[in-house]
Amino acid sequence: MFSGVKPDKKSKVKGITQLGSRSSSSSSSHSSNSNTTRSNSSSGSGGSSSSSSSNKGGGRKSHSGSSSGSSSGSGSPPAGTPPHTQMASHESLNSESKSSSLNSKLGHESMTVRDGSRTLRPDEPPLVPGEQLEGTAREVTYLCPYVGPKKGTLSVTNYRLIFRSPETDPPFELEVPLGVVSRIEKVGGANTSRGENSYGIEIFCKDIRNLRFAHKQENHSRRMVTEKLLHYAFPASHKLPFFAFGYCEQYPENGWSVYEPIAELKRQGLPTESWRITRINEQYELCETYPAVWAVPAAASDNDLRNVAAFRSRGRIPVLSWIHPESQATITRCAQPLVGVSGKRSRDDEAYIQHIMDANAQSHKIFIMDARPSVNAVANKAKGGGYESEDAYQNAEVQFLDIHNIHVMRESLRKLQEVCYPHIDNSHWLSNLEATHWLDHIRCVLSGALRIADKVESHKTSVVVHCSDGWDRTAQLTALSMLMLDGYYRTIPGFAVLLEKEWLSFGHKFAQRVGHGDDRHQDADRSPVFLQFVDCVWQILKQFPHAFQFTEDMLITILDHLYSCLFGTFLYNSERERIEKEVKTKTISLWSLILSNKADFENPLYSSNTKHHVLFPRTSMRHLCLWDKYYCRWNPSMRQQEPVHIRYKELLHVKEQLEKHVDELRKELAARQTHDSPRVASAIV
């Protein structure tokens, strides 16, 4: 039977493990998402994860990418990820994972705890701070596509779905944040054949997997489980708060302070004679999807900005993203001009683009990179949009980057999911992968960003970037080109700044693209735009393993919490909405977790000498590959050998221990020699 339980808030247990399936007898040595495994302190991670503490809390070189870069492709989750964030995969049942000291610290000994006036049963899970157990269904079977049926207990909390099978050897556990759930379907009905495992529910997830649970009809548990799941997996559809507003873990670092717009603009060297900082949008009146603080050409007055906003889609005018420290060439971003079929012009907009070009004394030309295929840009004229005419914009060259829209990307990911989960057809792997066109799209995005970086670095020319509305493909292109040009963004805090700036503050519609808490799984606004960007980052990291301070484990953790709704970072569609919902004061930032556990994400191969290097990755198809550690992580047949950086980190740890031992022996030897020297002297006398 499914029993509703509301535990006393005082009895919340820290240290719930991974949000994925795993064997309880061994802790997975890798992190992979908000489906969590406890961090592995013995895996050579170079640092222990600390999840609770007090809270408040020159010359530039161009590099070309090489396919010989180290590829981290282990199918199991990465080492040393902090508690509450790691995620074991289904295949981790048989993983050769190492034991974790954090497992003993963070919950296994707390499996039976007092919960108000009752004692938690051994099959009931410990909870994270702010989590409440809403109900438990026993005698449920999880139909694992890899190891077969597992019988156990299914628990639903206000944050996760947890399946535990403690009677199996080894014990089995599966945890999934409800934010990952895309849709829930009932399997079988009252008149269905009573064959074994024919009656239950199937859960479709946003992280490329489906989960199926069989219930006994006579237990009448399916209806209650489904109701609880629908209620808590889709809070936005039920006018409920996201779990992030109840999560009350404490971290040493306050992630909300990682990005401050004025400080970042000053780091880039602003203000200058040619650029100024304006707060014209402080109340979000000129453009509600833009941030409050902008950097604009000094030659443009605030009144000019208002006139330009009237000619740009949704008021998203060209504003500064990045400025070259030497040439002053810039990357600016915006939305399409409102040209329409009649070919309207705006003298203010044309003059404004000229101001951007004039701010760069190194060049008398400017490039306008339109992310769309040219046919799509032309079609947008019928909707009142369009693109810049080279006749109207003097000294400007318009180039189309041929990146398809959100609907094409959504369909491509759907096909990729069919190829990767649950089973992989090895005999047709390459042809099936090619048919998804996923890597074709990755190539287009990377090629576009590379073209922008090359114009700025090699040609010292300013670039204006836009798509239709300027919050999807534009964000991909500006962020990736900035990552190539500026080594700061390749550090752990710098990457956080990059995402906060180019994705969050400039209004990428995370809520709509991900579908946070929304039960409309067929919503046409959903699309894997941000996932595609992170995939591109991984492709660059793979080619330049020494140029990034972080590993792919951090990228996977970010993607997992894109869906989890454990942190407030990715909630809502714009800076304005997050301020209205008081996200910074009522939720915890994902960067709090990452910065508090920085050692777990550090790349031991990183060379700080690359900080001033410009990266020019190779973007031909033969240099790109599927990120199987992310897309295929649930499938045990795709597990690769341990990533090089993890093995290297382990060897560094061993080296450190040996060096300490040598120092101790030297001190001991010196002490003995000092102690023995008087006796030797007297003997000689």
Summary of the structure (lengths in Angstrom):
residues: 685
radius of gyration: 27.2
end to end distance: 92.1
largest distance: 111.5
contacts: 2496
relative contact order: 0.14
helix: 40%
strand: 15%
